Amino acid sequence: MPPEYWQKDAYMQEIINFARAEYEQYNYNNNISKVLSMQRQTVSGYNFKMYFSAQYGQIEIIVYDQPWSDTRQVTSIRQM
């Protein structure tokens, strides 16, 4: 999805901030900074795949979100 969409959308910013906070809990001394790209897949909720620039390359973080059941979790963190 184009950056103009997720950079201005409050819900998308909430997802990005959640992903960043979860990553920082298990930081491997590889600080992440800006979001390079973001994709959304509709399942029984939403899967958000985000690529962040990091001190040592890129990090892919996938967040599953189901707003109507208050479910939000990181399902994958991977260094690229």
Rosetta blueprint (number, residue, H / E / L):
1 M L
2 P L
3 P H
4 E H
5 Y H
6 W H
7 Q H
8 K H
9 D L
10 A H
11 Y H
12 M H
13 Q H
14 E H
15 I H
16 I H
17 N H
18 F H
19 A H
20 R H
21 A H
22 E H
23 Y H
24 E H
25 Q H
26 Y L
27 N L
28 Y L
29 N L
30 N L
31 N L
32 I E
33 S E
34 K E
35 V E
36 L E
37 S E
38 M E
39 Q E
40 R E
41 Q E
42 T E
43 V L
44 S L
45 G L
46 Y E
47 N E
48 F E
49 K E
50 M E
51 Y E
52 F E
53 S E
54 A E
55 Q L
56 Y L
57 G E
58 Q E
59 I E
60 E E
61 I E
62 I E
63 V E
64 Y E
65 D E
66 Q E
67 P H
68 W H
69 S H
70 D L
71 T E
72 R E
73 Q E
74 V E
75 T E
76 S E
77 I E
78 R E
79 Q E
80 M L
